[in-house]
Amino acid sequence: MSDEKDGVYCKVCGGIIPQDTNIGSILVDGKPTGINQLDFIIDEVAALHLGSDSDIRNELVKRAKVLNYIPTKMTERYADALFSVYKERKPKV
């Protein structure tokens, strides 16, 4: 039996049930790529008020990796794509 606090998973394959995800899209090497909880990740990083672009990129990737598979060889490309979306969506303060 699944514990509700651990999330809701498919009883057949063990994966996350699609309606229980919140997937946003980023362009990695020009290809649309789904990122689970993209808006949440951006909001959380924006709330940190980090000073440098490098720190922001690192934090975006760190948080995205918790909820998404990001191949090690593609980390910089994902960082570029996440940072681009972050700059577009981050509220101006």
PDB file of N, CA, C and O in Angstrom:
ATOM      1  N   MET A   1       0.841  -1.184   0.000  1.00  0.00           N
ATOM      2  CA  MET A   1       0.000   0.000   0.000  1.00  0.00           C
ATOM      3  C   MET A   1       0.885   1.245   0.000  1.00  0.00           C
ATOM      4  O   MET A   1       1.862   1.312   0.746  1.00  0.00           O
ATOM      5  N   SER A   2       0.550   2.222  -0.825  1.00  0.00           N
ATOM      6  CA  SER A   2       1.341   3.452  -0.952  1.00  0.00           C
ATOM      7  C   SER A   2       0.980   4.458   0.135  1.00  0.00           C
ATOM      8  O   SER A   2      -0.192   4.638   0.467  1.00  0.00           O
ATOM      9  N   ASP A   3       1.976   5.094   0.669  1.00  0.00           N
ATOM     10  CA  ASP A   3       1.780   6.147   1.662  1.00  0.00           C
ATOM     11  C   ASP A   3       1.540   7.456   0.909  1.00  0.00           C
ATOM     12  O   ASP A   3       2.369   7.843   0.086  1.00  0.00           O
ATOM     13  N   GLU A   4       0.435   8.143   1.168  1.00  0.00           N
ATOM     14  CA  GLU A   4       0.058   9.362   0.452  1.00  0.00           C
ATOM     15  C   GLU A   4       1.163  10.430   0.452  1.00  0.00           C
ATOM     16  O   GLU A   4       1.317  11.151  -0.534  1.00  0.00           O
ATOM     17  N   LYS A   5       1.919  10.539   1.527  1.00  0.00           N
ATOM     18  CA  LYS A   5       2.946  11.571   1.587  1.00  0.00           C
ATOM     19  C   LYS A   5       4.086  11.307   0.612  1.00  0.00           C
ATOM     20  O   LYS A   5       4.849  12.218   0.292  1.00  0.00           O
ATOM     21  N   ASP A   6       4.212  10.063   0.135  1.00  0.00           N
ATOM     22  CA  ASP A   6       5.257   9.708  -0.813  1.00  0.00           C
ATOM     23  C   ASP A   6       4.848   9.965  -2.257  1.00  0.00           C
ATOM     24  O   ASP A   6       5.673   9.810  -3.157  1.00  0.00           O
ATOM     25  N   GLY A   7       3.624  10.345  -2.502  1.00  0.00           N
ATOM     26  CA  GLY A   7       3.157  10.608  -3.855  1.00  0.00           C
ATOM     27  C   GLY A   7       2.242   9.509  -4.356  1.00  0.00           C
ATOM     28  O   GLY A   7       2.008   8.518  -3.665  1.00  0.00           O
ATOM     29  N   VAL A   8       1.733   9.690  -5.548  1.00  0.00           N
ATOM     30  CA  VAL A   8       0.824   8.731  -6.158  1.00  0.00           C
ATOM     31  C   VAL A   8       1.533   8.118  -7.356  1.00  0.00           C
ATOM     32  O   VAL A   8       1.964   8.825  -8.267  1.00  0.00           O
ATOM     33  N   TYR A   9       1.647   6.798  -7.343  1.00  0.00           N
ATOM     34  CA  TYR A   9       2.377   6.100  -8.390  1.00  0.00           C
ATOM     35  C   TYR A   9       1.512   5.040  -9.049  1.00  0.00           C
ATOM     36  O   TYR A   9       0.583   4.508  -8.440  1.00  0.00           O
ATOM     37  N   CYS A  10       1.829   4.741 -10.294  1.00  0.00           N
ATOM     38  CA  CYS A  10       1.139   3.701 -11.047  1.00  0.00           C
ATOM     39  C   CYS A  10       1.364   2.354 -10.364  1.00  0.00           C
ATOM     40  O   CYS A  10       2.489   2.008 -10.007  1.00  0.00           O
ATOM     41  N   LYS A  11       0.282   1.603 -10.187  1.00  0.00           N
ATOM     42  CA  LYS A  11       0.384   0.300  -9.530  1.00  0.00           C
ATOM     43  C   LYS A  11       0.973  -0.765 -10.460  1.00  0.00           C
ATOM     44  O   LYS A  11       1.349  -1.842  -9.998  1.00  0.00           O
ATOM     45  N   VAL A  12       1.058  -0.477 -11.771  1.00  0.00           N
ATOM     46  CA  VAL A  12       1.606  -1.432 -12.726  1.00  0.00           C
ATOM     47  C   VAL A  12       3.103  -1.204 -12.933  1.00  0.00           C
ATOM     48  O   VAL A  12       3.905  -2.122 -12.760  1.00  0.00           O
ATOM     49  N   CYS A  13       3.477   0.024 -13.305  1.00  0.00           N
ATOM     50  CA  CYS A  13       4.882   0.284 -13.651  1.00  0.00           C
ATOM     51  C   CYS A  13       5.669   0.987 -12.548  1.00  0.00           C
ATOM     52  O   CYS A  13       6.899   1.013 -12.591  1.00  0.00           O
ATOM     53  N   GLY A  14       4.979   1.558 -11.560  1.00  0.00           N
ATOM     54  CA  GLY A  14       5.674   2.251 -10.478  1.00  0.00           C
ATOM     55  C   GLY A  14       6.011   3.700 -10.781  1.00  0.00           C
ATOM     56  O   GLY A  14       6.558   4.392  -9.923  1.00  0.00           O
ATOM     57  N   GLY A  15       5.695   4.178 -11.984  1.00  0.00           N
ATOM     58  CA  GLY A  15       5.994   5.563 -12.374  1.00  0.00           C
ATOM     59  C   GLY A  15       4.968   6.547 -11.835  1.00  0.00           C
ATOM     60  O   GLY A  15       3.912   6.167 -11.328  1.00  0.00           O
ATOM     61  N   ILE A  16       5.314   7.830 -11.962  1.00  0.00           N
ATOM     62  CA  ILE A  16       4.405   8.887 -11.542  1.00  0.00           C
ATOM     63  C   ILE A  16       3.202   8.911 -12.480  1.00  0.00           C
ATOM     64  O   ILE A  16       3.362   8.811 -13.696  1.00  0.00           O
ATOM     65  N   ILE A  17       2.026   9.040 -11.934  1.00  0.00           N
ATOM     66  CA  ILE A  17       0.814   9.126 -12.738  1.00  0.00           C
ATOM     67  C   ILE A  17       0.793  10.492 -13.428  1.00  0.00           C
ATOM     68  O   ILE A  17       0.923  11.514 -12.755  1.00  0.00           O
ATOM     69  N   PRO A  18       0.630  10.531 -14.766  1.00  0.00           N
ATOM     70  CA  PRO A  18       0.744  11.789 -15.512  1.00  0.00           C
ATOM     71  C   PRO A  18      -0.073  12.953 -14.978  1.00  0.00           C
ATOM     72  O   PRO A  18       0.414  14.084 -14.986  1.00  0.00           O
ATOM     73  N   GLN A  19      -1.287  12.725 -14.518  1.00  0.00           N
ATOM     74  CA  GLN A  19      -2.087  13.843 -14.034  1.00  0.00           C
ATOM     75  C   GLN A  19      -1.549  14.405 -12.724  1.00  0.00           C
ATOM     76  O   GLN A  19      -1.975  15.477 -12.295  1.00  0.00           O
ATOM     77  N   ASP A  20      -0.625  13.705 -12.087  1.00  0.00           N
ATOM     78  CA  ASP A  20      -0.043  14.184 -10.837  1.00  0.00           C
ATOM     79  C   ASP A  20       1.303  14.871 -11.054  1.00  0.00           C
ATOM     80  O   ASP A  20       2.056  15.083 -10.103  1.00  0.00           O
ATOM     81  N   THR A  21       1.601  15.214 -12.289  1.00  0.00           N
ATOM     82  CA  THR A  21       2.834  15.931 -12.589  1.00  0.00           C
ATOM     83  C   THR A  21       2.491  17.335 -13.065  1.00  0.00           C
ATOM     84  O   THR A  21       1.350  17.616 -13.431  1.00  0.00           O
ATOM     85  N   ASN A  22       3.460  18.188 -13.057  1.00  0.00           N
ATOM     86  CA  ASN A  22       3.298  19.551 -13.539  1.00  0.00           C
ATOM     87  C   ASN A  22       4.515  19.824 -14.414  1.00  0.00           C
ATOM     88  O   ASN A  22       5.517  20.371 -13.951  1.00  0.00           O
ATOM     89  N   ILE A  23       4.418  19.439 -15.677  1.00  0.00           N
ATOM     90  CA  ILE A  23       5.565  19.479 -16.566  1.00  0.00           C
ATOM     91  C   ILE A  23       5.550  20.736 -17.416  1.00  0.00           C
ATOM     92  O   ILE A  23       4.560  21.058 -18.073  1.00  0.00           O
ATOM     93  N   GLY A  24       6.686  21.445 -17.383  1.00  0.00           N
ATOM     94  CA  GLY A  24       6.900  22.592 -18.249  1.00  0.00           C
ATOM     95  C   GLY A  24       7.886  22.189 -19.337  1.00  0.00           C
ATOM     96  O   GLY A  24       8.497  21.123 -19.263  1.00  0.00           O
ATOM     97  N   SER A  25       8.038  23.026 -20.330  1.00  0.00           N
ATOM     98  CA  SER A  25       8.907  22.691 -21.452  1.00  0.00           C
ATOM     99  C   SER A  25      10.040  23.703 -21.579  1.00  0.00           C
ATOM    100  O   SER A  25       9.834  24.911 -21.454  1.00  0.00           O
ATOM    101  N   ILE A  26      11.245  23.181 -21.833  1.00  0.00           N
ATOM    102  CA  ILE A  26      12.400  24.015 -22.135  1.00  0.00           C
ATOM    103  C   ILE A  26      12.993  23.511 -23.445  1.00  0.00           C
ATOM    104  O   ILE A  26      12.718  22.384 -23.857  1.00  0.00           O
ATOM    105  N   LEU A  27      13.803  24.336 -24.101  1.00  0.00           N
ATOM    106  CA  LEU A  27      14.471  23.914 -25.326  1.00  0.00           C
ATOM    107  C   LEU A  27      15.917  23.560 -25.005  1.00  0.00           C
ATOM    108  O   LEU A  27      16.718  24.431 -24.665  1.00  0.00           O
ATOM    109  N   VAL A  28      16.242  22.282 -25.116  1.00  0.00           N
ATOM    110  CA  VAL A  28      17.610  21.812 -24.917  1.00  0.00           C
ATOM    111  C   VAL A  28      18.151  21.453 -26.295  1.00  0.00           C
ATOM    112  O   VAL A  28      17.664  20.526 -26.942  1.00  0.00           O
ATOM    113  N   ASP A  29      19.157  22.191 -26.735  1.00  0.00           N
ATOM    114  CA  ASP A  29      19.692  22.013 -28.096  1.00  0.00           C
ATOM    115  C   ASP A  29      18.605  22.146 -29.148  1.00  0.00           C
ATOM    116  O   ASP A  29      18.622  21.445 -30.160  1.00  0.00           O
ATOM    117  N   GLY A  30      17.650  23.055 -28.907  1.00  0.00           N
ATOM    118  CA  GLY A  30      16.584  23.301 -29.863  1.00  0.00           C
ATOM    119  C   GLY A  30      15.451  22.292 -29.823  1.00  0.00           C
ATOM    120  O   GLY A  30      14.509  22.395 -30.609  1.00  0.00           O
ATOM    121  N   LYS A  31      15.523  21.311 -28.915  1.00  0.00           N
ATOM    122  CA  LYS A  31      14.482  20.282 -28.827  1.00  0.00           C
ATOM    123  C   LYS A  31      13.642  20.510 -27.574  1.00  0.00           C
ATOM    124  O   LYS A  31      14.186  20.643 -26.478  1.00  0.00           O
ATOM    125  N   PRO A  32      12.311  20.556 -27.732  1.00  0.00           N
ATOM    126  CA  PRO A  32      11.455  20.699 -26.549  1.00  0.00           C
ATOM    127  C   PRO A  32      11.675  19.524 -25.591  1.00  0.00           C
ATOM    128  O   PRO A  32      11.634  18.359 -25.988  1.00  0.00           O
ATOM    129  N   THR A  33      11.907  19.863 -24.329  1.00  0.00           N
ATOM    130  CA  THR A  33      12.199  18.856 -23.314  1.00  0.00           C
ATOM    131  C   THR A  33      11.346  19.138 -22.079  1.00  0.00           C
ATOM    132  O   THR A  33      11.309  20.266 -21.587  1.00  0.00           O
ATOM    133  N   GLY A  34      10.675  18.127 -21.593  1.00  0.00           N
ATOM    134  CA  GLY A  34       9.814  18.289 -20.424  1.00  0.00           C
ATOM    135  C   GLY A  34      10.607  18.320 -19.133  1.00  0.00           C
ATOM    136  O   GLY A  34      11.523  17.524 -18.928  1.00  0.00           O
ATOM    137  N   ILE A  35      10.241  19.255 -18.265  1.00  0.00           N
ATOM    138  CA  ILE A  35      10.845  19.357 -16.933  1.00  0.00           C
ATOM    139  C   ILE A  35       9.710  19.357 -15.913  1.00  0.00           C
ATOM    140  O   ILE A  35       8.883  20.268 -15.883  1.00  0.00           O
ATOM    141  N   ASN A  36       9.685  18.326 -15.085  1.00  0.00           N
ATOM    142  CA  ASN A  36       8.672  18.239 -14.044  1.00  0.00           C
ATOM    143  C   ASN A  36       8.897  19.351 -13.020  1.00  0.00           C
ATOM    144  O   ASN A  36      10.018  19.567 -12.560  1.00  0.00           O
ATOM    145  N   GLN A  37       7.818  20.051 -12.669  1.00  0.00           N
ATOM    146  CA  GLN A  37       7.825  21.119 -11.661  1.00  0.00           C
ATOM    147  C   GLN A  37       8.673  22.335 -12.067  1.00  0.00           C
ATOM    148  O   GLN A  37       9.285  22.977 -11.214  1.00  0.00           O
ATOM    149  N   LEU A  38       8.705  22.643 -13.358  1.00  0.00           N
ATOM    150  CA  LEU A  38       9.507  23.762 -13.853  1.00  0.00           C
ATOM    151  C   LEU A  38       9.147  25.073 -13.164  1.00  0.00           C
ATOM    152  O   LEU A  38      10.041  25.787 -12.710  1.00  0.00           O
ATOM    153  N   ASP A  39       7.875  25.404 -13.075  1.00  0.00           N
ATOM    154  CA  ASP A  39       7.467  26.664 -12.444  1.00  0.00           C
ATOM    155  C   ASP A  39       7.877  26.706 -10.976  1.00  0.00           C
ATOM    156  O   ASP A  39       8.330  27.740 -10.487  1.00  0.00           O
ATOM    157  N   PHE A  40       7.719  25.592 -10.275  1.00  0.00           N
ATOM    158  CA  PHE A  40       8.107  25.497  -8.868  1.00  0.00           C
ATOM    159  C   PHE A  40       9.612  25.728  -8.721  1.00  0.00           C
ATOM    160  O   PHE A  40      10.045  26.464  -7.835  1.00  0.00           O
ATOM    161  N   ILE A  41      10.401  25.105  -9.582  1.00  0.00           N
ATOM    162  CA  ILE A  41      11.860  25.255  -9.539  1.00  0.00           C
ATOM    163  C   ILE A  41      12.248  26.711  -9.751  1.00  0.00           C
ATOM    164  O   ILE A  41      13.075  27.243  -9.011  1.00  0.00           O
ATOM    165  N   ILE A  42      11.664  27.361 -10.748  1.00  0.00           N
ATOM    166  CA  ILE A  42      11.976  28.763 -11.035  1.00  0.00           C
ATOM    167  C   ILE A  42      11.587  29.652  -9.861  1.00  0.00           C
ATOM    168  O   ILE A  42      12.360  30.520  -9.457  1.00  0.00           O
ATOM    169  N   ASP A  43      10.406  29.443  -9.316  1.00  0.00           N
ATOM    170  CA  ASP A  43       9.953  30.253  -8.180  1.00  0.00           C
ATOM    171  C   ASP A  43      10.863  30.078  -6.965  1.00  0.00           C
ATOM    172  O   ASP A  43      11.198  31.050  -6.289  1.00  0.00           O
ATOM    173  N   GLU A  44      11.255  28.851  -6.695  1.00  0.00           N
ATOM    174  CA  GLU A  44      12.122  28.579  -5.544  1.00  0.00           C
ATOM    175  C   GLU A  44      13.488  29.252  -5.705  1.00  0.00           C
ATOM    176  O   GLU A  44      14.012  29.827  -4.751  1.00  0.00           O
ATOM    177  N   VAL A  45      14.056  29.182  -6.894  1.00  0.00           N
ATOM    178  CA  VAL A  45      15.370  29.796  -7.128  1.00  0.00           C
ATOM    179  C   VAL A  45      15.251  31.321  -7.086  1.00  0.00           C
ATOM    180  O   VAL A  45      16.122  31.989  -6.530  1.00  0.00           O
ATOM    181  N   ALA A  46      14.201  31.871  -7.658  1.00  0.00           N
ATOM    182  CA  ALA A  46      13.999  33.325  -7.619  1.00  0.00           C
ATOM    183  C   ALA A  46      13.914  33.820  -6.178  1.00  0.00           C
ATOM    184  O   ALA A  46      14.413  34.899  -5.859  1.00  0.00           O
ATOM    185  N   ALA A  47      13.285  33.033  -5.310  1.00  0.00           N
ATOM    186  CA  ALA A  47      13.116  33.426  -3.904  1.00  0.00           C
ATOM    187  C   ALA A  47      14.441  33.461  -3.144  1.00  0.00           C
ATOM    188  O   ALA A  47      14.523  34.055  -2.069  1.00  0.00           O
ATOM    189  N   LEU A  48      15.476  32.829  -3.694  1.00  0.00           N
ATOM    190  CA  LEU A  48      16.789  32.831  -3.042  1.00  0.00           C
ATOM    191  C   LEU A  48      17.539  34.151  -3.233  1.00  0.00           C
ATOM    192  O   LEU A  48      18.470  34.452  -2.487  1.00  0.00           O
ATOM    193  N   HIS A  49      17.132  34.936  -4.233  1.00  0.00           N
ATOM    194  CA  HIS A  49      17.776  36.223  -4.542  1.00  0.00           C
ATOM    195  C   HIS A  49      19.281  36.079  -4.723  1.00  0.00           C
ATOM    196  O   HIS A  49      20.065  36.833  -4.147  1.00  0.00           O
ATOM    197  N   LEU A  50      19.670  35.101  -5.531  1.00  0.00           N
ATOM    198  CA  LEU A  50      21.091  34.858  -5.785  1.00  0.00           C
ATOM    199  C   LEU A  50      21.660  35.973  -6.656  1.00  0.00           C
ATOM    200  O   LEU A  50      20.969  36.507  -7.524  1.00  0.00           O
ATOM    201  N   GLY A  51      22.919  36.318  -6.420  1.00  0.00           N
ATOM    202  CA  GLY A  51      23.524  37.461  -7.096  1.00  0.00           C
ATOM    203  C   GLY A  51      24.123  37.179  -8.461  1.00  0.00           C
ATOM    204  O   GLY A  51      24.051  38.030  -9.347  1.00  0.00           O
ATOM    205  N   SER A  52      24.707  36.018  -8.652  1.00  0.00           N
ATOM    206  CA  SER A  52      25.406  35.782  -9.921  1.00  0.00           C
ATOM    207  C   SER A  52      24.647  34.803 -10.810  1.00  0.00           C
ATOM    208  O   SER A  52      23.946  33.912 -10.331  1.00  0.00           O
ATOM    209  N   ASP A  53      24.807  34.992 -12.109  1.00  0.00           N
ATOM    210  CA  ASP A  53      24.180  34.087 -13.073  1.00  0.00           C
ATOM    211  C   ASP A  53      24.664  32.656 -12.856  1.00  0.00           C
ATOM    212  O   ASP A  53      23.885  31.712 -12.991  1.00  0.00           O
ATOM    213  N   SER A  54      25.930  32.488 -12.526  1.00  0.00           N
ATOM    214  CA  SER A  54      26.493  31.164 -12.297  1.00  0.00           C
ATOM    215  C   SER A  54      25.799  30.471 -11.121  1.00  0.00           C
ATOM    216  O   SER A  54      25.469  29.288 -11.203  1.00  0.00           O
ATOM    217  N   ASP A  55      25.580  31.203 -10.040  1.00  0.00           N
ATOM    218  CA  ASP A  55      24.895  30.634  -8.880  1.00  0.00           C
ATOM    219  C   ASP A  55      23.453  30.247  -9.226  1.00  0.00           C
ATOM    220  O   ASP A  55      22.958  29.208  -8.789  1.00  0.00           O
ATOM    221  N   ILE A  56      22.797  31.082 -10.003  1.00  0.00           N
ATOM    222  CA  ILE A  56      21.413  30.810 -10.413  1.00  0.00           C
ATOM    223  C   ILE A  56      21.366  29.546 -11.276  1.00  0.00           C
ATOM    224  O   ILE A  56      20.541  28.662 -11.043  1.00  0.00           O
ATOM    225  N   ARG A  57      22.248  29.465 -12.267  1.00  0.00           N
ATOM    226  CA  ARG A  57      22.295  28.284 -13.147  1.00  0.00           C
ATOM    227  C   ARG A  57      22.531  27.009 -12.335  1.00  0.00           C
ATOM    228  O   ARG A  57      21.859  25.999 -12.541  1.00  0.00           O
ATOM    229  N   ASN A  58      23.491  27.069 -11.412  1.00  0.00           N
ATOM    230  CA  ASN A  58      23.814  25.896 -10.597  1.00  0.00           C
ATOM    231  C   ASN A  58      22.617  25.460  -9.753  1.00  0.00           C
ATOM    232  O   ASN A  58      22.332  24.269  -9.630  1.00  0.00           O
ATOM    233  N   GLU A  59      21.931  26.427  -9.182  1.00  0.00           N
ATOM    234  CA  GLU A  59      20.779  26.109  -8.328  1.00  0.00           C
ATOM    235  C   GLU A  59      19.619  25.557  -9.152  1.00  0.00           C
ATOM    236  O   GLU A  59      18.927  24.640  -8.710  1.00  0.00           O
ATOM    237  N   LEU A  60      19.401  26.109 -10.347  1.00  0.00           N
ATOM    238  CA  LEU A  60      18.346  25.597 -11.227  1.00  0.00           C
ATOM    239  C   LEU A  60      18.586  24.126 -11.567  1.00  0.00           C
ATOM    240  O   LEU A  60      17.677  23.302 -11.480  1.00  0.00           O
ATOM    241  N   VAL A  61      19.815  23.812 -11.952  1.00  0.00           N
ATOM    242  CA  VAL A  61      20.135  22.430 -12.323  1.00  0.00           C
ATOM    243  C   VAL A  61      20.055  21.518 -11.104  1.00  0.00           C
ATOM    244  O   VAL A  61      19.530  20.407 -11.187  1.00  0.00           O
ATOM    245  N   LYS A  62      20.568  21.980  -9.989  1.00  0.00           N
ATOM    246  CA  LYS A  62      20.534  21.173  -8.758  1.00  0.00           C
ATOM    247  C   LYS A  62      19.099  20.783  -8.412  1.00  0.00           C
ATOM    248  O   LYS A  62      18.816  19.625  -8.107  1.00  0.00           O
ATOM    249  N   ARG A  63      18.205  21.757  -8.462  1.00  0.00           N
ATOM    250  CA  ARG A  63      16.802  21.488  -8.119  1.00  0.00           C
ATOM    251  C   ARG A  63      16.103  20.661  -9.198  1.00  0.00           C
ATOM    252  O   ARG A  63      15.285  19.798  -8.881  1.00  0.00           O
ATOM    253  N   ALA A  64      16.416  20.915 -10.464  1.00  0.00           N
ATOM    254  CA  ALA A  64      15.802  20.146 -11.550  1.00  0.00           C
ATOM    255  C   ALA A  64      16.216  18.676 -11.478  1.00  0.00           C
ATOM    256  O   ALA A  64      15.409  17.792 -11.766  1.00  0.00           O
ATOM    257  N   LYS A  65      17.460  18.409 -11.098  1.00  0.00           N
ATOM    258  CA  LYS A  65      17.945  17.027 -11.017  1.00  0.00           C
ATOM    259  C   LYS A  65      17.227  16.218  -9.932  1.00  0.00           C
ATOM    260  O   LYS A  65      17.159  14.992 -10.021  1.00  0.00           O
ATOM    261  N   VAL A  66      16.702  16.879  -8.931  1.00  0.00           N
ATOM    262  CA  VAL A  66      15.984  16.164  -7.876  1.00  0.00           C
ATOM    263  C   VAL A  66      14.706  15.536  -8.441  1.00  0.00           C
ATOM    264  O   VAL A  66      14.297  14.461  -8.003  1.00  0.00           O
ATOM    265  N   LEU A  67      14.083  16.202  -9.404  1.00  0.00           N
ATOM    266  CA  LEU A  67      12.786  15.764  -9.925  1.00  0.00           C
ATOM    267  C   LEU A  67      12.821  15.242 -11.357  1.00  0.00           C
ATOM    268  O   LEU A  67      11.808  14.768 -11.872  1.00  0.00           O
ATOM    269  N   ASN A  68      13.984  15.327 -12.002  1.00  0.00           N
ATOM    270  CA  ASN A  68      14.090  14.976 -13.415  1.00  0.00           C
ATOM    271  C   ASN A  68      15.427  14.286 -13.675  1.00  0.00           C
ATOM    272  O   ASN A  68      16.408  14.515 -12.967  1.00  0.00           O
ATOM    273  N   TYR A  69      15.446  13.441 -14.698  1.00  0.00           N
ATOM    274  CA  TYR A  69      16.714  12.841 -15.115  1.00  0.00           C
ATOM    275  C   TYR A  69      17.407  13.828 -16.045  1.00  0.00           C
ATOM    276  O   TYR A  69      16.840  14.238 -17.058  1.00  0.00           O
ATOM    277  N   ILE A  70      18.623  14.204 -15.702  1.00  0.00           N
ATOM    278  CA  ILE A  70      19.443  15.064 -16.551  1.00  0.00           C
ATOM    279  C   ILE A  70      20.767  14.336 -16.760  1.00  0.00           C
ATOM    280  O   ILE A  70      21.528  14.154 -15.810  1.00  0.00           O
ATOM    281  N   PRO A  71      21.051  13.916 -17.993  1.00  0.00           N
ATOM    282  CA  PRO A  71      22.308  13.214 -18.249  1.00  0.00           C
ATOM    283  C   PRO A  71      23.501  14.111 -17.905  1.00  0.00           C
ATOM    284  O   PRO A  71      23.502  15.302 -18.218  1.00  0.00           O
ATOM    285  N   THR A  72      24.500  13.535 -17.267  1.00  0.00           N
ATOM    286  CA  THR A  72      25.676  14.290 -16.846  1.00  0.00           C
ATOM    287  C   THR A  72      26.299  15.060 -18.011  1.00  0.00           C
ATOM    288  O   THR A  72      26.683  16.219 -17.851  1.00  0.00           O
ATOM    289  N   LYS A  73      26.402  14.433 -19.164  1.00  0.00           N
ATOM    290  CA  LYS A  73      27.016  15.079 -20.328  1.00  0.00           C
ATOM    291  C   LYS A  73      26.194  16.257 -20.850  1.00  0.00           C
ATOM    292  O   LYS A  73      26.698  17.090 -21.603  1.00  0.00           O
ATOM    293  N   MET A  74      24.933  16.320 -20.446  1.00  0.00           N
ATOM    294  CA  MET A  74      24.039  17.380 -20.927  1.00  0.00           C
ATOM    295  C   MET A  74      23.795  18.463 -19.881  1.00  0.00           C
ATOM    296  O   MET A  74      22.988  19.364 -20.114  1.00  0.00           O
ATOM    297  N   THR A  75      24.463  18.400 -18.754  1.00  0.00           N
ATOM    298  CA  THR A  75      24.197  19.319 -17.654  1.00  0.00           C
ATOM    299  C   THR A  75      24.314  20.777 -18.082  1.00  0.00           C
ATOM    300  O   THR A  75      23.436  21.578 -17.761  1.00  0.00           O
ATOM    301  N   GLU A  76      25.364  21.138 -18.791  1.00  0.00           N
ATOM    302  CA  GLU A  76      25.546  22.533 -19.211  1.00  0.00           C
ATOM    303  C   GLU A  76      24.454  22.977 -20.178  1.00  0.00           C
ATOM    304  O   GLU A  76      24.005  24.121 -20.116  1.00  0.00           O
ATOM    305  N   ARG A  77      24.027  22.099 -21.060  1.00  0.00           N
ATOM    306  CA  ARG A  77      22.958  22.442 -22.007  1.00  0.00           C
ATOM    307  C   ARG A  77      21.626  22.645 -21.285  1.00  0.00           C
ATOM    308  O   ARG A  77      20.854  23.545 -21.617  1.00  0.00           O
ATOM    309  N   TYR A  78      21.375  21.798 -20.299  1.00  0.00           N
ATOM    310  CA  TYR A  78      20.166  21.969 -19.485  1.00  0.00           C
ATOM    311  C   TYR A  78      20.259  23.271 -18.687  1.00  0.00           C
ATOM    312  O   TYR A  78      19.274  23.999 -18.564  1.00  0.00           O
ATOM    313  N   ALA A  79      21.441  23.561 -18.148  1.00  0.00           N
ATOM    314  CA  ALA A  79      21.635  24.805 -17.388  1.00  0.00           C
ATOM    315  C   ALA A  79      21.340  26.008 -18.275  1.00  0.00           C
ATOM    316  O   ALA A  79      20.677  26.951 -17.843  1.00  0.00           O
ATOM    317  N   ASP A  80      21.828  25.982 -19.510  1.00  0.00           N
ATOM    318  CA  ASP A  80      21.564  27.076 -20.457  1.00  0.00           C
ATOM    319  C   ASP A  80      20.064  27.234 -20.681  1.00  0.00           C
ATOM    320  O   ASP A  80      19.530  28.342 -20.630  1.00  0.00           O
ATOM    321  N   ALA A  81      19.388  26.105 -20.930  1.00  0.00           N
ATOM    322  CA  ALA A  81      17.951  26.144 -21.223  1.00  0.00           C
ATOM    323  C   ALA A  81      17.145  26.593 -20.006  1.00  0.00           C
ATOM    324  O   ALA A  81      16.235  27.413 -20.131  1.00  0.00           O
ATOM    325  N   LEU A  82      17.473  26.064 -18.838  1.00  0.00           N
ATOM    326  CA  LEU A  82      16.766  26.459 -17.613  1.00  0.00           C
ATOM    327  C   LEU A  82      16.984  27.935 -17.304  1.00  0.00           C
ATOM    328  O   LEU A  82      16.049  28.635 -16.918  1.00  0.00           O
ATOM    329  N   PHE A  83      18.202  28.404 -17.471  1.00  0.00           N
ATOM    330  CA  PHE A  83      18.506  29.802 -17.190  1.00  0.00           C
ATOM    331  C   PHE A  83      17.771  30.732 -18.159  1.00  0.00           C
ATOM    332  O   PHE A  83      17.300  31.801 -17.769  1.00  0.00           O
ATOM    333  N   SER A  84      17.679  30.320 -19.406  1.00  0.00           N
ATOM    334  CA  SER A  84      16.955  31.113 -20.405  1.00  0.00           C
ATOM    335  C   SER A  84      15.481  31.266 -20.005  1.00  0.00           C
ATOM    336  O   SER A  84      14.930  32.365 -20.069  1.00  0.00           O
ATOM    337  N   VAL A  85      14.854  30.175 -19.598  1.00  0.00           N
ATOM    338  CA  VAL A  85      13.457  30.234 -19.167  1.00  0.00           C
ATOM    339  C   VAL A  85      13.341  31.033 -17.872  1.00  0.00           C
ATOM    340  O   VAL A  85      12.389  31.794 -17.698  1.00  0.00           O
ATOM    341  N   TYR A  86      14.290  30.869 -16.975  1.00  0.00           N
ATOM    342  CA  TYR A  86      14.306  31.619 -15.711  1.00  0.00           C
ATOM    343  C   TYR A  86      14.307  33.126 -15.982  1.00  0.00           C
ATOM    344  O   TYR A  86      13.539  33.868 -15.371  1.00  0.00           O
ATOM    345  N   LYS A  87      15.167  33.574 -16.897  1.00  0.00           N
ATOM    346  CA  LYS A  87      15.243  35.005 -17.213  1.00  0.00           C
ATOM    347  C   LYS A  87      13.934  35.518 -17.812  1.00  0.00           C
ATOM    348  O   LYS A  87      13.533  36.652 -17.550  1.00  0.00           O
ATOM    349  N   GLU A  88      13.273  34.691 -18.609  1.00  0.00           N
ATOM    350  CA  GLU A  88      11.999  35.086 -19.226  1.00  0.00           C
ATOM    351  C   GLU A  88      10.873  35.188 -18.198  1.00  0.00           C
ATOM    352  O   GLU A  88      10.043  36.093 -18.265  1.00  0.00           O
ATOM    353  N   ARG A  89      10.852  34.260 -17.255  1.00  0.00           N
ATOM    354  CA  ARG A  89       9.714  34.152 -16.326  1.00  0.00           C
ATOM    355  C   ARG A  89       9.905  34.818 -14.984  1.00  0.00           C
ATOM    356  O   ARG A  89       8.927  35.149 -14.314  1.00  0.00           O
ATOM    357  N   LYS A  90      11.140  35.021 -14.580  1.00  0.00           N
ATOM    358  CA  LYS A  90      11.401  35.580 -13.234  1.00  0.00           C
ATOM    359  C   LYS A  90      10.776  36.955 -13.128  1.00  0.00           C
ATOM    360  O   LYS A  90      10.982  37.807 -13.993  1.00  0.00           O
ATOM    361  N   PRO A  91      10.019  37.172 -12.076  1.00  0.00           N
ATOM    362  CA  PRO A  91       9.413  38.491 -11.886  1.00  0.00           C
ATOM    363  C   PRO A  91      10.490  39.552 -11.694  1.00  0.00           C
ATOM    364  O   PRO A  91      11.470  39.328 -10.983  1.00  0.00           O
ATOM    365  N   LYS A  92      10.312  40.676 -12.310  1.00  0.00           N
ATOM    366  CA  LYS A  92      11.251  41.797 -12.146  1.00  0.00           C
ATOM    367  C   LYS A  92      11.009  42.429 -10.781  1.00  0.00           C
ATOM    368  O   LYS A  92       9.874  42.762 -10.441  1.00  0.00           O
ATOM    369  N   VAL A  93      12.062  42.593 -10.007  1.00  0.00           N
ATOM    370  CA  VAL A  93      11.919  43.176  -8.673  1.00  0.00           C
ATOM    371  C   VAL A  93      12.553  44.535  -8.607  1.00  0.00           C
ATOM    372  O   VAL A  93      12.529  45.177  -7.557  1.00  0.00           O
TER     373      VAL A  93
END
